[in-house]
Amino acid sequence: MHYAIPRILQQAGLLKHLYTDICAVKGLPKLLQLVPKSLQPPSLKRLLGRVPQGIPIESISAFNRFGFEYAQKLRQARSPSETIDAFLWAGKTFCQLILEQGLGNASGIYTFNTAGLELLQNARQQGLVTVMEQTIAPKAMEYKLLQEEYQTFPDWEPPLEEDSSLIELSAREQAEWSTADVIFCGSEFVRQGIIACGGSAERCQVLPYGVDIRFSLPKRLPHAGPLRVLTVGGVGLRKGSPHILAVAKQLQGLARFRLVGPLGIRTEIESLLSAHVELVGAVPRSQILDHYAWADVFLLPSICEGSATVIYEALAAGLPVICTPNVGSVVQDGIDGFIVPIRNPEKIVEKLELLALQPELRQQMSQNALQRASQYTLDNYGQRLIKILGEM
């Protein structure tokens, strides 16, 4: 889904201009392409992967200095509250930078949650069509779910306090809903969250995401040894990492667990977790296929998501998926994977044992996963998106 929206709009002849925080086709990031791949650290590889394919350079404005400053603020944040402060600063600053250049003769704008309020307000004053995408369940809902996790796992990561910053971010999100003509939601889970937080049900459009058809692997060959279970995403409470640890402890010898993604946990918990699972850390997008190719099953027991794109990728890789309803997935329970309740390691153990001991079932679910992914390609997603926009 990287730069998927502007690519789709460009192909449909609807993209007037793309504003982005940072990309590798202009300024300093473009020059960094000259660094030999063998000398590129992972962070640079991730940056150089930010290329809006198929969009003319003259149609792109990249605020690279702002992007670097935003990344620095996130790195320097020492608490959830400081991270939220960085989100707030970035959303307001990004809007200001765009408005300084003006919206030109565009007939509408497309923004993302917490990063578009001032743009939406300005566009509405000009009589433009206003569209926003809610990429995850509302912040107020996420806070409630995470607070429940903190009560059970207080040592995993610093707590998220309901301070003025969190209240402002939630209010910003809700103001965006009231200013947008349509709110795209990746799943019914997100839509229900918006409604529960006071948003308009009529403005919400559920539009599941898609996966690039190039995201495919060679046929997976049988291997000896335990079942290989992969999770891709940040390691922490929101992704359900404590429950993965509980499952890994119960399935020693029957399954191996690999977690790929940035670590958002305390050092002592990292040591505890690494004794039972393989912690890879963050990797460039160019290397993610290697991990999908390694796995037999994909596991994502998240507490709160939008419609996790890694689920679409896992299905496209032919992996049976075990996830929660809060992931907002297109997984069909019992067909191409299993949907288990949040905070329920026992159910996860039950399903993993089933897949480990019944290779025929695993193979059938793998075929079903590929078929399911074929229904949710980026092309299909783009067609649904353009159809809705065309009806506005």
C-alpha positions in Angstrom: 0.0 0.0 0.0 3.1 2.3 -0.1 2.0 5.4 -2.0 -1.0 3.3 -3.3 -3.5 6.2 -3.2 -1.6 8.7 -5.3 -0.6 5.9 -7.8 -4.2 4.9 -8.2 -5.3 8.5 -8.6 -2.5 9.1 -11.2 -3.6 6.1 -13.2 -7.2 7.3 -13.2 -6.1 10.8 -14.3 -7.3 12.3 -11.0 -4.0 13.3 -9.3 -3.3 17.0 -9.5 -0.4 17.0 -7.0 1.1 14.8 -4.3 2.4 16.3 -1.1 4.5 14.0 1.1 6.8 14.3 4.1 9.8 12.7 2.5 10.6 10.5 -0.5 13.7 9.3 -2.4 13.1 11.1 -5.8 14.0 14.6 -4.8 16.6 16.5 -2.8 19.1 14.8 -0.5 17.3 11.5 -0.4 17.7 11.2 -4.2 21.5 11.9 -3.9 21.7 9.1 -1.2 20.7 6.7 -4.0 24.4 6.9 -5.0 25.5 5.1 -1.8 26.5 1.5 -2.7 23.9 -0.9 -1.4 26.5 -2.8 0.5 27.2 0.3 2.6 23.5 1.3 3.2 22.3 0.8 6.8 18.8 -0.5 7.2 17.4 2.9 8.0 18.8 4.3 4.7 17.4 1.3 2.8 13.9 2.0 4.2 14.2 5.7 3.2 15.4 4.8 -0.3 12.4 2.5 -0.7 10.1 5.6 -0.4 9.6 6.0 -4.2 6.1 7.0 -5.6 6.3 4.7 -8.7 4.5 6.0 -11.8 4.0 9.6 -10.6 5.8 12.3 -12.6 8.4 14.1 -10.5 6.9 17.5 -11.3 3.7 16.3 -9.6 5.5 15.6 -6.3 6.4 18.0 -3.5 8.4 16.4 -0.8 9.1 18.3 2.4 12.3 16.4 3.1 13.6 18.7 5.8 10.3 18.4 7.6 10.4 14.7 7.1 13.9 14.4 8.7 12.9 16.6 11.6 9.8 14.6 12.2 11.8 11.3 12.2 14.2 12.9 14.7 11.4 13.9 17.0 10.0 10.4 16.9 13.5 8.9 17.7 14.0 11.3 20.6 10.6 10.7 22.1 11.0 9.1 25.5 7.4 8.5 26.4 4.1 7.9 24.6 3.1 11.4 25.4 6.2 12.8 23.7 5.4 10.6 20.7 1.9 12.1 20.5 3.4 15.6 20.7 5.4 14.6 17.6 2.3 13.5 15.8 0.5 16.7 16.6 3.5 18.8 15.5 3.8 16.9 12.3 0.1 17.0 11.4 -0.1 20.8 11.9 3.2 21.5 10.3 2.5 19.4 7.2 -0.8 21.1 6.7 0.8 24.5 7.1 3.5 23.7 4.5 0.9 22.6 2.0 -1.3 25.6 2.5 1.7 27.9 2.0 2.0 26.5 -1.5 -1.8 26.5 -2.0 -4.2 23.9 -3.3 -4.0 25.3 -6.9 -6.9 24.4 -9.1 -7.6 21.0 -7.4 -11.3 20.1 -7.1 -10.7 17.9 -4.0 -8.2 16.7 -1.4 -7.4 13.3 0.1 -5.9 13.2 3.5 -5.1 10.8 6.3 -6.2 10.8 10.0 -4.6 13.4 12.2 -2.5 14.8 9.3 -5.2 16.8 7.5 -7.5 18.9 9.6 -6.4 22.4 8.4 -6.3 21.2 4.8 -9.9 19.8 5.1 -11.1 23.0 6.7 -9.5 25.2 4.0 -10.7 23.0 1.2 -14.3 23.0 2.6 -14.2 26.8 2.7 -13.2 26.7 -1.0 -16.1 24.3 -1.8 -13.8 21.4 -2.7 -14.5 17.8 -2.1 -13.0 16.6 1.1 -11.9 13.0 1.6 -10.0 11.4 4.5 -8.8 7.9 5.3 -8.9 6.6 8.9 -6.0 4.2 8.8 -6.6 2.8 12.3 -9.3 2.7 14.9 -9.9 6.1 16.6 -7.3 7.2 19.1 -9.8 7.2 22.0 -10.7 3.6 21.3 -7.0 2.6 21.0 -6.3 4.3 24.3 -9.1 2.4 26.1 -7.9 -1.0 24.7 -4.2 -0.2 25.6 -5.1 0.9 29.1 -6.6 -2.6 29.7 -3.3 -4.1 28.4 -1.2 -1.9 30.7 -3.2 -3.2 33.7 -2.2 -6.7 32.8 1.3 -6.1 31.5 2.6 -3.0 33.4 6.3 -3.8 32.8 6.2 -4.1 29.0 6.3 -0.4 27.9 5.7 3.1 29.3 2.0 3.7 29.9 0.0 6.0 27.7 -1.5 8.7 29.9 -4.7 10.5 29.1 -3.0 13.9 29.2 -3.7 17.1 27.2 -1.8 15.8 24.2 -3.8 12.7 23.8 -7.1 14.7 24.3 -6.0 17.1 21.6 -5.1 14.3 19.2 -8.4 12.6 19.7 -10.2 16.0 19.2 -8.2 16.6 16.1 -9.3 13.3 14.7 -13.0 13.9 15.5 -12.8 17.4 13.9 -11.5 15.8 10.7 -14.5 13.4 10.6 -16.9 16.3 10.8 -15.1 18.2 8.0 -14.7 15.3 5.5 -17.4 14.5 2.9 -16.4 10.8 3.1 -14.3 8.8 5.5 -12.7 5.7 4.1 -12.3 2.9 6.6 -10.2 -0.2 5.9 -12.5 -2.4 7.9 -15.8 -2.5 9.7 -13.8 -2.5 13.0 -12.6 1.0 12.1 -16.1 2.1 11.1 -17.7 0.9 14.3 -14.9 2.7 16.3 -15.7 6.0 14.6 -19.4 5.6 15.3 -18.7 4.7 18.9 -16.6 7.9 19.2 -19.4 10.1 17.8 -18.5 10.1 14.1 -21.1 10.0 11.3 -22.0 6.5 10.1 -23.3 7.9 6.9 -20.0 9.4 5.9 -18.0 6.2 6.5 -17.2 3.9 3.6 -15.7 0.6 4.4 -13.0 -0.1 1.7 -10.7 -3.0 2.5 -7.2 -2.6 1.2 -5.3 -4.6 -1.4 -1.9 -6.2 -2.1 0.4 -5.7 -5.1 0.1 -8.7 -7.4 3.9 -8.6 -7.6 3.9 -9.7 -4.0 4.2 -13.4 -4.6 6.7 -16.2 -3.6 7.9 -19.3 -5.3 6.2 -22.5 -4.2 7.0 -23.2 -0.6 8.9 -26.5 -0.1 8.3 -28.8 2.8 10.9 -28.5 5.6 11.8 -30.6 8.6 11.4 -29.4 12.2 8.8 -27.3 14.0 6.0 -25.2 12.5 7.4 -21.7 11.6 5.2 -18.9 12.8 5.8 -15.3 11.6 4.6 -12.0 13.0 5.4 -8.7 11.1 4.8 -5.4 12.9 6.0 -3.4 15.9 6.7 -5.4 19.0 4.6 -4.2 21.8 1.2 -4.2 23.6 -0.9 -3.0 20.7 0.3 -5.9 18.5 -0.5 -8.5 21.2 3.2 -9.4 21.8 2.6 -10.6 25.4 0.2 -13.2 24.1 2.7 -14.4 21.5 5.2 -14.9 24.3 2.6 -16.9 26.2 1.9 -19.1 23.2 5.6 -19.6 22.4 6.2 -20.8 26.0 3.4 -23.4 25.6 4.5 -24.6 22.1 8.2 -25.1 22.7 9.5 -27.8 20.3 6.3 -27.8 18.2 6.6 -24.3 16.8 9.3 -21.6 16.2 8.3 -17.9 16.4 9.9 -15.0 14.5 8.9 -11.4 15.1 9.9 -8.8 12.4 9.5 -5.2 13.3 10.7 -2.3 15.5 10.9 -3.0 19.2 8.7 -0.8 21.4 9.3 -2.6 24.7 11.6 -2.2 27.7 15.0 -3.8 27.7 14.2 -6.4 30.4 11.1 -7.5 28.5 13.2 -7.8 25.3 15.5 -10.2 27.1 12.6 -12.3 28.3 10.9 -12.3 24.9 14.1 -13.2 23.0 14.5 -16.4 25.2 11.4 -17.8 23.5 11.1 -16.1 20.1 13.4 -14.7 17.4 13.5 -10.9 17.4 14.6 -9.7 14.0 13.9 -6.0 14.4 12.9 -3.6 11.7 13.9 -4.5 8.1 13.7 -2.7 4.8 10.7 -3.5 2.6 13.0 -5.1 0.1 13.8 -7.9 2.6 10.3 -8.7 3.9 9.6 -11.4 1.3 12.5 -13.5 2.7 10.6 -13.7 6.0 7.2 -14.6 4.4 9.1 -17.3 2.5 10.5 -18.7 5.7 7.1 -19.0 7.4 4.4 -21.7 7.5 1.8 -19.6 9.3 1.2 -15.9 10.0 0.1 -14.7 13.5 -1.2 -11.3 14.4 -3.0 -11.1 17.7 -3.3 -7.3 17.7 -5.5 -5.4 20.2 -6.1 -2.5 17.8 -5.5 -2.0 14.1 -7.2 -0.6 11.1 -7.0 -3.2 8.4 -3.4 -4.5 8.8 -1.7 -4.6 5.4 0.6 -7.4 6.5 -2.5 -9.7 6.6 -3.0 -9.1 2.9 0.6 -9.7 2.3 0.6 -12.9 4.3 -2.4 -14.2 2.3 -0.7 -13.3 -0.9 2.3 -15.3 0.3 0.1 -18.3 0.8 0.2 -18.3 4.6 -2.8 -19.4 6.7 -3.4 -16.4 9.0 -4.4 -16.4 12.7 -5.6 -13.0 13.8 -8.1 -11.2 16.0 -11.3 -9.4 14.9 -9.6 -6.1 16.0 -7.1 -6.6 13.1 -9.8 -5.6 10.7 -8.8 -8.4 8.2 -10.5 -10.1 5.3 -9.6 -13.5 6.7 -12.3 -16.1 6.5 -12.5 -18.1 9.7 -11.8 -21.7 9.2 -11.1 -21.3 5.4 -7.9 -19.3 4.9 -7.1 -18.9 8.6 -8.6 -18.5 12.0 -10.0 -15.5 13.8 -9.5 -15.8 17.6 -10.6 -13.4 20.4 -8.2 -10.8 21.6 -6.1 -11.7 24.7 -6.7 -15.4 24.2 -3.4 -17.3 24.0 -5.2 -20.6 24.6 -7.2 -20.3 21.3 -4.0 -19.4 19.4 -2.3 -22.5 20.8 -5.3 -24.6 19.8 -5.2 -23.4 16.2 -1.4 -23.6 15.9 -1.4 -27.2 17.2 -4.1 -28.0 14.6 -2.0 -26.6 11.8 1.2 -28.2 13.0 -0.3 -31.7 13.3 -2.4 -31.5 10.2 -0.2 -30.6 7.2 -3.0 -31.3 4.8 -5.2 -28.7 6.4 -2.3 -26.3 6.4 -1.8 -26.9 2.6 -5.5 -26.4 1.9 -5.6 -23.2 3.9 -2.5 -22.0 2.0 -4.3 -22.5 -1.3 -7.4 -20.7 0.0 -5.2 -17.9 1.2 -3.8 -17.4 -2.3 -7.3 -17.4 -3.7 -8.5 -14.9 -1.1 -5.6 -12.6 -1.8 -6.4 -12.6 -5.5 -9.7 -10.9 -4.6 -7.9 -8.1 -2.8 -5.3 -6.8 -5.3 -4.3 -3.2 -5.6 -6.1 -3.1 -8.9 -9.4 -4.2 -7.4 -8.9 -1.8 -4.5 -8.2 1.0 -7.0 -11.4 0.2 -9.0 -13.5 0.3 -5.8 -11.9 3.5 -4.7 -12.4 5.3 -8.0 -16.0 4.1 -8.3 -16.8 5.7 -4.9 -15.0 8.9 -5.7 -16.8 9.1 -9.0 -20.2 8.9 -7.3 -19.4 11.9 -5.0 
